């Protein structure tokens, strides 16, 4: 019996926002939804929450309204070989194990059967444009000496760390914009043997968080990922690219769920200054842009090299021109912002890096 499975069992009446906190705390990527005697009623995963949000539904509902009511499960006492076959066929991280009466009696994780922590990734196989020309002011004073793309994450700088993770998901071509301390970044990569192709593009002046795409336009003739060099997301990029294409988006924004509690009482004021409601420490559930996007090449052709362009400018211009911009929600735990000192240390802790 796996000792952790009972931590991921919830009821269908649990508030969805509370279930999201359990998902974040356990990092199990799945919750088993059972009735009062332990019979499996459904499961809740990041994908189920994403589909719930994209359908225009609110987070202020019970788990039962967002869960998958036809979950995949396995029977008790299934052989190891049958478990391998089932997990491989379904390509899932974890499945509940049911007894003859339908009650959850255990769970089987990919690592239990195959030894590796995660199921193998599908191949995203698209180019990646990385904006690495900024000064990294949030990481000062360290970035006065070492540029942000070379800030260490374990054994490698953050830029290499990001590219390695994307290469593991099938991305083999990277286009990187440089400006601040570009010679140091080039010097590091000139001494590295990499399993993927990297092309550098020099800004002669700061061009914003998307302006360098104009320098890369000849090399970007297909759907591509646009990323900052201080953002790490733990997602399946192939699923993201599939969603982008199936939705017919010109730009898809990867947005992280954020649960924010305002540590004050909030006054709702009516006419004449009359208090209508006092809400103590209200909680807000938001979707914050992570700085990672999937973009169609025609969007790049509208960028001028003469002026700085931020990603927000690019999004506004696309929507004003009738283009479709979509959002791909991801859980809060899946976003690591390494662009400021406190978050960098938190990210190292979450990645298990010292």
ZAMARGU-4260 file (C-alpha; in steps of 0.2 Angstrom, whole numbers, plus 5000, padded with zeros to 4 digits):
<rodrens>
0) 5000/5000/5000 | 5007/5017/4995 | 5008/5028/5011 | 5003/5044/5002 | 4987/5040/4994
5) 4975/5045/5008 | 4982/5063/5007 | 4974/5065/4990 | 4956/5060/4994 | 4943/5073/4995
10) 4924/5074/4995 | 4914/5081/4981 | 4907/5095/4992 | 4924/5102/4996 | 4926/5120/4989
15) 4936/5119/4972 | 4948/5133/4978 | 4952/5122/4994 | 4955/5107/4983 | 4967/5117/4972
20) 4977/5121/4988 | 4977/5102/4992 | 4984/5099/4974 | 4997/5112/4977 | 5002/5106/4994
25) 5003/5087/4989 | 5010/5090/4972 | 5002/5074/4967 | 4994/5081/4951 | 4977/5072/4955
30) 4964/5071/4969 | 4953/5056/4972 | 4935/5061/4975 | 4925/5048/4986 | 4909/5047/4995
35) 4907/5045/5014 | 4912/5027/5013 | 4927/5029/5001 | 4918/5024/4985 | 4927/5033/4970
40) 4915/5046/4962 | 4928/5055/4951 | 4945/5062/4950 | 4951/5080/4949 | 4967/5085/4940
45) 4975/5101/4933 | 4967/5097/4917 | 4950/5096/4924 | 4952/5113/4933 | 4958/5120/4916
50) 4943/5114/4907 | 4932/5121/4920 | 4939/5138/4919 | 4940/5138/4900 | 4921/5134/4900
55) 4918/5150/4908 | 4914/5143/4925 | 4919/5150/4942 | 4931/5143/4955 | 4919/5146/4969
60) 4910/5130/4967 | 4911/5112/4974 | 4924/5099/4968 | 4909/5089/4961 | 4905/5102/4948
65) 4923/5102/4940 | 4929/5084/4943 | 4930/5070/4930 | 4916/5058/4933 | 4922/5044/4922
70) 4940/5042/4930 | 4952/5029/4925 | 4956/5016/4939 | 4964/4999/4941 | 4958/4984/4951
75) 4966/4978/4967 | 4980/4964/4965 | 4983/4968/4947 | 5000/4961/4941 | 5015/4973/4939
80) 5015/4969/4920 | 4997/4974/4919 | 5000/4990/4928 | 5014/4994/4916 | 5002/4991/4902
85) 4988/5002/4909 | 4999/5016/4914 | 5008/5017/4897 | 4992/5016/4888 | 4983/5029/4898
90) 4999/5040/4900 | 4994/5046/4917 | 5004/5051/4932 | 4993/5041/4945 | 4978/5030/4946
95) 4967/5025/4960 | 4966/5006/4965 | 4949/5000/4969 | 4943/4985/4979 | 4928/4974/4973
100) 4916/4986/4981 | 4922/5002/4971 | 4931/5009/4987 | 4948/5017/4985 | 4961/5005/4993
105) 4977/5012/4986 | 4985/5022/4972 | 4998/5017/4959 | 5011/5031/4954 | 5021/5030/4938
110) 5037/5030/4949 | 5031/5015/4958 | 5030/5005/4942 | 5043/5012/4931 | 5056/5020/4943
115) 5056/5037/4935 | 5047/5051/4943 | 5037/5057/4928 | 5029/5049/4913 | 5039/5053/4898
120) 5034/5069/4889 | 5026/5070/4872 | 5036/5081/4860 | 5031/5099/4858 | 5043/5101/4843
125) 5042/5119/4840 | 5055/5133/4840 | 5057/5143/4856 | 5061/5162/4856 | 5069/5168/4873
130) 5070/5186/4878 | 5086/5187/4887 | 5092/5205/4885 | 5085/5213/4901 | 5096/5220/4915
135) 5088/5210/4928 | 5085/5224/4940 | 5074/5214/4952 | 5090/5203/4955 | 5102/5218/4959
140) 5115/5219/4965 | 5120/5202/4959 | 5115/5207/4941 | 5127/5222/4941 | 5141/5208/4939
145) 5132/5193/4932 | 5118/5195/4919 | 5101/5187/4924 | 5102/5173/4911 | 5118/5167/4919
150) 5111/5166/4937 | 5114/5149/4943 | 5100/5136/4945 | 5109/5120/4952 | 5123/5116/4940
155) 5118/5127/4926 | 5113/5145/4923 | 5094/5149/4922 | 5095/5151/4903 | 5103/5134/4901
160) 5091/5126/4913 | 5075/5133/4904 | 5082/5127/4887 | 5086/5109/4894 | 5069/5107/4901
165) 5061/5112/4884 | 5073/5101/4875 | 5067/5087/4886 | 5050/5090/4879 | 5055/5090/4861
170) 5061/5107/4857 | 5077/5107/4848 | 5079/5125/4841 | 5081/5141/4852 | 5082/5159/4847
175) 5089/5170/4860 | 5089/5189/4861 | 5104/5198/4870 | 5108/5215/4875 | 5114/5218/4893
180) 5131/5209/4896 | 5129/5200/4880 | 5147/5195/4878 | 5147/5186/4895 | 5132/5175/4889
185) 5140/5172/4872 | 5156/5167/4881 | 5147/5154/4892 | 5138/5146/4878 | 5153/5146/4867
190) 5161/5133/4879 | 5146/5122/4881 | 5142/5107/4870 | 5123/5107/4868 | 5111/5094/4861
195) 5101/5107/4853 | 5103/5122/4841 | 5105/5140/4848 | 5105/5156/4838 | 5109/5173/4846
200) 5101/5190/4841 | 5109/5206/4847 | 5098/5221/4851 | 5108/5237/4848 | 5096/5245/4861
205) 5082/5238/4873 | 5067/5233/4862 | 5055/5227/4876 | 5049/5210/4880 | 5044/5206/4863
210) 5052/5218/4851 | 5067/5207/4847 | 5055/5195/4838 | 5057/5207/4823 | 5075/5202/4823
215) 5070/5184/4822 | 5056/5185/4810 | 5065/5177/4795 | 5068/5162/4807 | 5051/5161/4814
220) 5040/5154/4800 | 5029/5142/4811 | 5020/5141/4828 | 5033/5145/4842 | 5035/5147/4860
225) 5039/5164/4867 | 5047/5165/4884 | 5056/5176/4896 | 5073/5170/4904 | 5067/5171/4922
230) 5051/5160/4921 | 5050/5141/4923 | 5034/5132/4921 | 5031/5114/4925 | 5018/5109/4911
235) 5016/5098/4896 | 5021/5110/4882 | 5014/5098/4869 | 4997/5100/4877 | 4999/5119/4877
240) 5003/5119/4859 | 4989/5107/4855 | 4977/5118/4864 | 4984/5134/4855 | 4981/5126/4838
245) 4964/5118/4842 | 4958/5135/4848 | 4963/5144/4833 | 4973/5157/4843 | 4986/5169/4836
250) 4993/5171/4854 | 4990/5160/4869 | 4995/5167/4886 | 5000/5154/4899 | 4992/5161/4915
255) 4995/5154/4933 | 4981/5153/4945 | 4985/5164/4960 | 4975/5164/4977 | 4978/5181/4985
260) 4972/5186/5002 | 4971/5204/5006 | 4977/5206/5025 | 4964/5220/5029 | 4946/5222/5031
265) 4938/5230/5015 | 4924/5242/5015 | 4911/5242/5002 | 4904/5260/5002 | 4887/5266/4995
270) 4880/5283/4992 | 4884/5296/5004 | 4898/5286/5012 | 4887/5274/5020 | 4895/5257/5024
275) 4886/5243/5014 | 4898/5229/5019 | 4914/5226/5028 | 4923/5210/5021 | 4937/5204/5033
280) 4953/5198/5023 | 4944/5195/5007 | 4951/5181/4995 | 4954/5184/4977 | 4956/5170/4964
285) 4966/5177/4949 | 4975/5172/4933 | 4992/5180/4932 | 5002/5180/4916 | 5018/5170/4917
290) 5027/5178/4903 | 5026/5162/4892 | 5016/5162/4876 | 5013/5152/4860 | 5013/5163/4845
295) 5009/5162/4827 | 5022/5169/4815 | 5011/5181/4806 | 5010/5191/4823 | 5029/5194/4822
300) 5027/5203/4805 | 5018/5218/4813 | 5033/5222/4825 | 5043/5237/4820 | 5062/5236/4824
305) 5061/5255/4826 | 5052/5255/4843 | 5052/5245/4859 | 5037/5232/4860 | 5032/5223/4875
310) 5021/5207/4875 | 5006/5217/4881 | 5008/5229/4866 | 5009/5213/4854 | 4993/5206/4863
315) 4983/5223/4861 | 4988/5225/4843 | 4982/5207/4839 | 4966/5209/4848 | 4963/5226/4840
320) 4966/5218/4823 | 4953/5205/4826 | 4965/5191/4830 | 4961/5178/4843 | 4971/5178/4860
325) 4967/5164/4872 | 4973/5159/4889 | 4980/5143/4895 | 4977/5141/4914 | 4990/5132/4925
330) 4991/5128/4944 | 5000/5140/4955 | 5013/5127/4960 | 5018/5125/4941 | 5025/5143/4940
335) 5042/5147/4946 | 5047/5165/4944 | 5066/5166/4947 | 5067/5185/4942 | 5068/5191/4960
340) 5079/5185/4975 | 5066/5179/4987 | 5057/5170/4973 | 5073/5163/4966 | 5077/5155/4983
345) 5059/5148/4984 | 5061/5141/4967 | 5077/5132/4971 | 5068/5125/4987 | 5053/5119/4976
350) 5065/5111/4963 | 5075/5102/4977 | 5091/5112/4972 | 5103/5118/4985
</rodrens>
